[in-house]
Amino acid sequence: MKKLKLLFAVAIGLVATVAFAQQQKPYVAPPWEYKTKQLKRAEIDALLAKPEQVVVIDVRRPDELIARGQFPVFLSIQIKDVEKYLAYIPKDRAIVTVSNRAHRAGAAGDLLTAKGFKVAGAAGSLDYEDEGGTVLRITPPPPRNPQ
C-alpha cells in the first residue's frame, strides 16, 4: 500500500511538473515577413526621445491597449482602419507602428510606406517589455450605473 501511495505521489508530481513546464514556455516569434524594420528597445527609446519628430500609431484594439499597456502618446487606429484614416496621419514625422508582438505593426508599416509615409519601424509593446522597457498601464473606469 505504501508503494502504491508513493507511486501515486510521484505520478501526480510528474504531471504537475509537466503542466508547469508547458505553461512557462518562452515566446518564440514567427518569422518576420515585412519590409518594415522590426525595432528593438534602444531604437524605440531613441525615437521617443525626439517627440517633435515622431508619431506612434498603435494598431491594436482598445481592449488590448488596456490589457497589454501602451506607449505614452499615440494615435489609436486599428489595423483594419489604417487606410481609411490616412488623411489624419502626419507625413512630416517618422512613424512607429505598434502592436503586441509587432506583426500587425509590420503590416501597417508596409501599408503606410506604400502610401508615401516615412515609417521608422514596427514595435511590439510586449517585445519592448521583454527587453526591459516600461509601457504605461491604464485602469478602465468602472461601469456606469444607468439611471
Helices and strands as residue ranges (DSSP letters): H 2-23, H 41-48, G 51-53, E 54-58, H 62-68, E 75-76, G 79-81, G 83-88, E 94-99, H 103-114, E 119-124, H 125-130
